[in-house]
Amino acid sequence: MKMNQEEALRMTAGIAVLTGLALGYFVSGWWYLFVAFVGLNLLQSAFTHWCPAMYIFDKLGIHNCCCNKNKGE
């Protein structure tokens, strides 16, 4: 199964938040700022439709899906 940008973004954000929470709990409370940064970045991308991760995904060859998954039904 090939992953599109939306799925990759959600997975990356989820991993970043869970990792930041674990590091904040076990290592240093300063890691909670990383979690806040991820949350603020997701919030601004909802309004601007631009996220730095999308640029990185483009360079990695992960592109937007422009097909309808239910097209055959």
Protein Blocks (a to p, Z undefined) as FASTA:
>chain_A
ZZdfklmmmmmmmmmmmmmmmmmmmmomklmmmmmmmmmmmmmmmmnopafklmmmmmno
pacdfbdfklmZZ
